[in-house]
């Protein structure tokens, strides 16, 4: 597959960028209508694009190019080639020695550059747990190359093959963006909501911080404007964006330009069969300026949730001081608490799985849940506009589909999606957690229900009650559980009288307990001795 040309940001001419941007930017103004707001957005985006076009050259990467390659490497390679040609021409001892010395020097220079690049990447990775995990993932997969071409996909319904890129794109579209199930929203009509929390106007400083925090060279959306471009342009566009974002909120309207995205198709790692559409995941590459506004709104929602206790305490992920580690510690501590509560207690953990959680969101239900949890009407209306309609193209095997109109779900790739889902399934976490001797933990869309009692028969009975609540939640939230992915484990260190083989009977069938379960990447054995191997 031919590599697409990319912008060489190292060769940026900042003076040219600034000059063109200032020349092309429109006058600052307040847009009072949706049409005027869209026009203002397009003019600002066009100015940034013009500045990038003139100040940042494109480069076509070679398929053989390596990270860390620099000008010194290129110079050493060129010198080695020059002396090789000279030796081929004259064939003397002198030309051979000169070529051999240059060849050896080239090897040393390249090894040094690649070694230095690798050390810098490792040093960068050790600065945070997230990047450290990415390094570990790279180390696991570095010898397995992802094929350039996706194999023929099989439609699970018709068993027909999708062979051409357009056929694959259409099949993946139906998989990624399914028609959601019918949703019971009768309770929404004539609902009474509590007094909302205050949401002041967006400040220029908030926008500056969001731009500063954005990863500079992350893949951009369809308009091609990177976060790096926004960071360089920030001093001249920040006041434009302040007016645009605040007027967007005032109108309850998400600008047309920000609704466009490119959905890239990625393989889910570790799958046995990549002819199955569900072995792939969609990642939406959104236009970066829209993501800046989404980041500002997401941070505000998170602040309101923490300040006014709008979400359950045991709902983790997408919130400050509620990381993966916190979620795991909470579950493990609860298991130990159960064991310490009485002699011979057993704790049973059921891990739920929601199929296509983000794709099946009912917009009406989400907006209702936001109002119910004190989010102001102006923000709720804006979120409704953010959610629909959206437009995306699917990119697979170098092929780009025609734009699809999306009326359901929320984009995976948006800064706003995780916090919105916390509001979406907060009721599930709260209601299951209200049962006696039961604790429920959520990490975005991953839900863990833990019960404890004197026997596994009792814990399974409590889990059945929790599942009944979960089914009621799913019926009103357009959600479908995937029971084949449920995990059940009975935790105990008393083997003499506890039936650790007790299954859980559900309307989907029997769920057999396992000696280990995997939650948020951690494998837990039933005795918490961490000897699962």
C-alpha positions in Angstrom: 0.0 0.0 0.0 1.4 3.4 -1.0 2.1 5.6 2.0 0.3 8.9 2.0 2.3 12.2 2.1 2.5 13.7 5.5 3.3 17.2 6.8 6.9 17.6 7.9 6.4 19.7 11.0 10.1 19.8 11.7 10.5 21.9 8.6 7.8 24.4 9.7 8.4 28.0 8.7 6.8 29.7 11.7 7.1 33.2 10.3 5.3 32.2 7.1 2.7 30.4 9.1 2.0 33.4 11.3 2.0 35.9 8.4 -0.5 33.8 6.3 -2.7 33.1 9.3 -3.0 36.7 10.2 -3.7 37.7 6.6 -6.4 35.0 6.1 -8.3 35.2 9.4 -11.7 36.9 9.3 -12.6 39.8 11.6 -13.8 38.7 15.0 -17.5 38.7 15.3 -20.5 37.3 17.2 -22.5 34.9 14.9 -26.2 35.2 15.9 -27.5 32.4 13.6 -26.5 28.8 12.9 -25.7 29.7 9.3 -23.5 32.6 10.4 -21.8 30.4 13.0 -21.0 27.8 10.3 -19.6 30.5 8.1 -17.4 31.8 10.8 -16.0 28.3 11.6 -15.3 27.6 7.9 -13.4 30.9 7.5 -11.2 30.3 10.6 -10.5 26.7 9.4 -9.7 27.9 5.9 -7.2 30.4 7.3 -5.4 27.7 9.3 -5.4 25.4 6.3 -3.9 28.2 4.1 -1.2 28.8 6.7 -0.3 25.1 6.9 -0.2 24.7 3.1 2.3 27.6 2.7 4.5 27.0 5.8 4.6 23.2 6.3 6.0 21.1 3.4 4.7 17.6 2.7 6.9 14.5 2.7 6.2 11.1 1.3 7.4 8.5 3.8 9.2 5.5 2.5 7.8 2.1 3.5 11.4 1.3 4.6 11.8 4.5 6.7 12.7 4.0 10.4 11.9 6.1 13.5 14.9 8.0 14.6 16.3 8.5 11.1 17.9 12.0 10.9 20.0 14.2 8.7 23.2 12.7 10.0 22.1 9.3 9.0 21.1 10.5 5.5 24.4 12.2 5.1 26.4 9.1 6.1 24.3 7.0 3.7 24.8 9.4 0.9 28.6 9.5 1.5 28.8 5.7 1.6 26.9 5.4 -1.7 29.1 8.1 -3.3 32.3 6.3 -2.3 30.9 2.9 -3.4 30.2 4.4 -6.9 33.7 5.8 -6.9 35.2 2.4 -6.1 33.1 0.7 -8.7 34.6 3.1 -11.2 38.3 3.0 -10.2 38.8 -0.3 -8.4 41.9 0.7 -6.4 43.0 -0.2 -2.9 42.6 3.5 -1.9 39.0 3.7 -3.1 38.1 0.4 -1.4 39.5 1.6 2.0 37.7 4.9 1.7 34.4 3.1 0.8 34.9 0.5 3.6 35.5 3.3 6.2 32.5 5.2 5.1 30.3 2.1 5.1 31.4 1.2 8.7 30.9 4.8 9.7 27.4 4.8 8.2 26.5 1.7 10.3 27.7 3.3 13.5 25.9 6.5 12.8 22.6 4.7 12.0 22.8 2.4 15.0 23.6 5.4 17.3 20.6 7.4 16.0 18.2 4.4 16.3 19.5 3.5 19.7 19.1 7.1 20.9 15.6 7.3 19.5 14.6 4.1 21.2 16.0 5.3 24.6 14.1 8.6 24.2 10.9 6.7 23.5 11.5 4.5 26.6 12.3 7.5 28.7 9.1 9.2 27.4 7.1 6.0 28.1 8.2 5.9 31.8 6.8 9.3 32.5 3.3 7.9 32.9 1.6 4.5 33.4 -0.4 4.9 30.1 2.6 5.3 27.9 4.4 2.5 29.8 1.6 0.2 29.0 1.8 1.2 25.3 5.5 0.4 25.3 4.7 -3.1 26.8 2.0 -3.6 24.1 4.5 -2.7 21.4 7.1 -5.1 22.9 4.5 -8.0 22.8 3.5 -7.3 19.2 6.7 -6.1 17.5 7.3 -9.4 15.7 3.8 -9.7 14.4 3.2 -7.6 11.4 -0.4 -6.4 10.6 -1.2 -7.3 7.0 -1.6 -4.4 4.7 -4.9 -5.8 3.3 -7.9 -6.9 5.3 -9.0 -10.4 4.5 -12.4 -11.1 2.9 -15.0 -10.6 5.6 -18.0 -12.9 6.1 -21.5 -11.5 6.8 -22.6 -13.4 9.9 -26.3 -13.1 8.8 -26.0 -14.2 5.1 -22.6 -16.0 5.2 -21.7 -14.1 2.0 -18.2 -12.8 1.6 -17.3 -9.1 1.3 -14.3 -9.1 -0.9 -13.8 -5.6 -2.5 -13.0 -2.6 -0.2 -16.4 -1.1 -0.9 -18.1 -4.3 0.2 -16.0 -4.6 3.3 -16.8 -0.9 4.2 -20.5 -1.5 3.8 -20.5 -4.7 6.0 -18.4 -2.9 8.6 -20.8 0.1 8.5 -23.7 -2.2 9.4 -21.6 -3.8 12.2 -20.2 -0.6 13.7 -23.4 1.5 13.4 -26.3 -1.0 13.8 -29.9 0.0 14.1 -30.4 0.2 17.9 -33.1 -1.9 19.6 -36.4 -0.3 20.5 -36.3 1.7 23.7 -38.9 2.2 26.4 -38.9 6.0 27.0 -42.5 6.4 28.3 -41.1 7.6 31.7 -39.4 10.5 30.0 -42.6 12.2 29.0 -43.7 14.9 31.5 -40.6 14.2 33.7 -39.8 16.6 36.5 -36.2 17.6 36.8 -34.2 19.1 39.8 -32.8 22.6 39.6 -29.8 22.5 37.3 -26.2 23.5 38.2 -24.8 26.7 36.8 -22.7 26.6 33.6 -20.8 30.0 33.1 -19.6 31.1 29.6 -16.5 29.3 28.2 -13.3 31.3 28.9 -10.3 31.9 26.6 -8.1 30.3 29.2 -10.1 27.0 29.1 -9.6 26.9 25.3 -5.9 27.6 25.7 -5.5 24.8 28.2 -7.4 22.3 26.0 -5.2 23.2 23.0 -2.0 22.9 25.1 -3.0 19.5 26.5 -3.9 18.0 23.0 -1.4 15.5 21.6 0.4 17.6 18.9 0.7 15.0 16.1 -2.3 12.8 16.7 -4.1 11.9 13.5 -6.4 14.7 12.4 -9.9 14.5 11.0 -11.1 15.1 7.4 -10.0 18.8 7.4 -6.3 17.7 8.0 -5.7 20.3 10.7 -3.6 18.8 13.4 -3.4 19.7 17.1 0.1 21.0 16.3 -1.4 23.5 13.9 -3.9 24.7 16.5 -1.1 25.0 19.1 1.0 27.2 16.8 -2.1 29.2 15.8 -3.5 29.5 19.3 -2.4 33.1 20.0 -4.3 34.3 16.9 -7.4 32.0 16.9 -8.1 31.7 20.7 -10.5 34.7 20.7 -12.2 33.5 17.6 -12.7 30.1 19.2 -14.0 31.8 22.4 -16.7 33.5 20.4 -17.5 30.4 18.3 -17.7 28.0 21.3 -19.9 30.3 23.4 -22.2 31.1 20.5 -22.4 27.4 19.8 -23.6 26.8 23.3 -26.0 29.7 23.2 -27.6 28.4 20.0 -27.6 24.8 21.2 -25.9 24.0 17.9 -22.8 22.0 17.1 -21.2 23.5 13.9 -21.5 21.5 10.7 -17.7 21.4 10.1 -17.1 19.7 13.5 -19.6 16.9 12.7 -17.4 15.4 10.0 -15.2 12.5 10.8 -13.2 9.7 9.2 -13.7 6.3 10.8 -10.6 4.1 10.6 -10.8 0.3 11.0 -8.5 -1.3 13.5 -8.0 -4.9 14.3 -8.8 -6.0 17.9 -5.6 -7.7 19.1 -5.5 -11.4 19.9 -8.5 -12.5 17.8 -8.3 -15.9 16.1 -10.5 -15.1 13.1 -10.2 -11.8 11.3 -12.8 -12.6 8.7 -15.4 -11.8 11.3 -16.5 -8.1 11.3 -16.6 -7.9 15.1 -12.9 -8.6 15.1 -12.5 -5.0 14.2 -13.1 -1.7 16.0 -14.0 1.7 14.7 -12.0 4.8 15.7 -13.4 8.1 14.7 -10.8 10.7 13.6 -12.6 13.9 14.4 -11.8 17.4 13.3 -9.5 18.7 15.9 -11.0 22.1 16.6 -14.3 20.4 17.4 -12.5 18.1 19.8 -11.1 21.1 21.6 -14.7 22.3 22.3 -15.6 18.7 23.3 -12.6 18.6 25.7 -13.8 21.8 27.3 -17.3 20.5 27.8 -16.1 17.2 29.1 -13.9 18.8 31.7 -16.8 21.0 32.8 -19.1 17.9 33.1 -16.4 16.1 35.1 -16.0 19.1 37.4 -19.7 19.4 38.0 -19.9 15.6 38.6 -17.3 15.8 41.3 -18.3 19.1 42.9 -22.0 18.3 43.1 -21.8 14.5 43.5 -23.8 13.8 40.3 -22.4 10.3 39.7 -22.0 7.2 41.9 -18.8 7.1 43.9 -18.0 3.6 42.6 -18.2 4.7 38.9 -14.6 4.8 37.7 -12.9 5.9 34.5 -13.1 9.2 32.8 -12.9 11.0 36.2 -10.1 12.4 38.2 -8.6 10.0 40.9 -10.8 7.2 39.6 -8.4 5.2 37.5 -8.2 1.5 36.6 -6.1 0.9 39.7 -8.8 2.5 41.9 -11.5 0.3 40.3 -9.4 -2.9 40.9 -8.5 -1.9 44.5 -12.2 -1.3 45.2 -13.2 -4.8 44.1 -10.3 -6.5 45.8 -10.9 -4.6 49.1 -14.6 -5.5 49.0 -13.7 -9.2 48.6 -11.4 -9.0 51.6 -14.1 -7.1 53.6 -16.5 -10.0 52.8 -14.1 -12.6 54.0 -13.4 -10.7 57.2 -17.1 -10.1 57.9 -17.7 -13.6 59.1 -16.2 -17.0 59.1 -16.4 -18.8 55.8 -18.0 -16.0 53.8 -17.9 -16.3 50.0 -17.9 -13.4 47.5 -19.2 -13.9 44.0 -18.2 -11.6 41.2 -20.2 -11.2 38.0 -18.7 -9.2 35.2 -21.2 -7.9 32.6 -20.6 -7.0 29.0 -22.7 -4.6 27.0 -22.6 -5.3 23.2 -21.7 -2.1 21.3 -22.2 0.1 24.3 -21.3 3.4 22.6 -23.0 2.6 19.3 -26.4 1.8 20.8 -26.9 4.9 23.0 -30.4 6.2 23.0 -30.0 10.0 22.6 -33.4 10.7 24.2 -32.5 8.6 27.3 -29.0 10.2 27.6 -30.4 13.7 27.5 -33.0 12.7 30.1 -30.3 11.3 32.4 -28.3 14.5 32.1 -31.3 16.6 33.0 -32.1 14.2 35.9 -28.6 14.7 37.2 -28.7 18.5 37.2 -27.0 19.4 33.9 -28.4 22.7 32.6 -30.7 22.9 29.6 -28.4 24.9 27.4 -25.6 22.3 27.7 -28.1 19.4 27.3 -29.5 21.0 24.1 -25.9 21.4 22.8 -25.1 17.8 23.5 -28.2 16.7 21.6 -26.8 18.7 18.6 -23.4 17.2 19.1 -24.8 13.7 19.0 -26.8 14.0 15.8 -26.6 14.1 12.9 -23.0 13.2 12.4 -21.3 12.2 9.2 -18.4 9.8 8.7 -16.5 8.0 5.9 -15.0 4.5 6.5 -11.3 4.1 5.6 -10.1 0.6 4.9 -7.3 -0.8 2.8 -6.6 2.6 1.3 -10.3 2.9 0.3 -12.5 5.7 1.6 -16.3 5.2 1.4 -18.9 7.8 0.7 -20.1 9.7 3.8 -22.6 7.9 6.0 -25.1 9.8 8.1 -25.1 8.7 11.7 -28.2 9.2 13.9 -27.4 6.9 16.8 -24.6 6.3 19.3 -21.7 8.6 20.2 -18.3 8.8 18.5 -15.5 6.6 19.8 -12.6 9.0 19.7 -14.3 12.0 21.2 -13.1 13.4 24.6 -16.8 13.8 25.5 -17.9 10.2 25.0 -16.6 8.6 28.2 -18.1 11.1 30.6 -21.4 11.0 28.7 -21.5 7.3 29.1 -21.0 7.6 32.9 -24.2 9.7 33.0 -25.8 7.1 30.7 -25.3 4.0 32.9 -25.1 5.7 36.3 -28.6 4.4 37.2 -27.4 0.8 36.6 -24.5 1.2 39.0 -26.7 2.9 41.7 -29.7 0.5 41.6 -27.7 -2.7 41.6 -25.5 -1.3 44.4 -28.7 -0.7 46.6 -29.2 -4.5 47.1 -28.2 -5.9 50.4 -24.6 -7.3 50.7 -23.9 -6.1 47.1 -21.4 -3.7 45.7 -21.4 -2.5 42.1 -18.5 -0.9 40.3 -18.4 0.6 36.9 -15.5 1.5 34.6 -17.1 3.4 31.7 -19.1 0.5 30.2 -17.6 -2.3 32.2 -19.8 -3.2 35.1 -18.8 -5.5 38.0 -21.4 -6.8 40.5 -20.1 -8.3 43.7 -22.2 -10.1 46.3 -21.3 -11.9 49.5 -23.0 -14.5 51.7 -22.5 -17.8 53.6 -22.9 -19.9 50.4 -22.6 -19.6 46.6 -26.3 -20.5 46.4 -27.2 -17.3 48.3 -24.8 -15.2 46.3 -26.1 -16.5 43.0 -29.7 -15.6 44.2 -28.5 -12.1 44.8 -26.8 -11.9 41.4 -30.1 -13.0 39.8 -31.8 -10.0 41.5 -29.1 -7.7 40.2 -29.4 -9.1 36.7 -33.2 -8.4 36.8 -32.4 -4.8 37.6 -29.8 -4.8 34.8 -32.4 -6.2 32.3 -34.8 -3.4 33.2 -32.1 -0.8 32.7 -31.2 -2.3 29.3 -34.8 -2.2 28.2 -34.9 1.6 28.8 -31.4 2.3 27.5 -31.3 0.6 24.1 -28.6 -1.7 25.4 -28.0 -5.4 24.6 -26.1 -7.6 27.0 -23.6 -10.2 25.6 -24.1 -13.1 28.1 -21.6 -15.2 26.3 -19.0 -12.7 27.5 -20.2 -12.6 31.2 -17.7 -13.9 33.7 -18.6 -15.5 37.1 -16.0 -16.3 39.8 -16.6 -17.4 43.4 -13.9 -16.0 45.7 -13.2 -18.0 48.9 -10.4 -19.5 50.8 -12.7 -22.0 52.5 -12.8 -25.1 50.2 -14.4 -27.6 52.6 -18.0 -26.4 52.6 -18.3 -23.8 49.8 -19.6 -25.1 46.5 -17.3 -23.2 44.1 -19.0 -25.0 41.2 -22.4 -23.4 41.8 -23.6 -22.0 38.4 -25.7 -18.9 37.9 -29.1 -19.5 36.2 -30.2 -16.6 33.9 -32.9 -16.1 31.2 -30.0 -16.5 28.7 -28.9 -19.8 30.1 -26.5 -21.1 32.6 -23.3 -19.2 33.5 -20.7 -21.6 34.8 -18.2 -20.2 37.3 -14.5 -20.0 36.5 -11.5 -20.2 38.8 -10.2 -17.0 37.3 -11.6 -13.9 35.7 -10.1 -11.0 33.9 -11.2 -7.5 34.9 -9.7 -4.3 33.4 -6.7 -6.3 32.2 -6.0 -8.0 35.6 -6.4 -11.8 36.0 -7.8 -12.6 39.5 -7.9 -16.1 40.8 -10.6 -17.3 43.2 -8.4 -17.2 46.2 -6.6 -13.9 45.4 -3.2 -15.7 45.8 -2.3 -14.5 42.3 -1.2 -17.9 41.2 -3.5 -18.2 38.2 -0.8 -19.7 36.0 
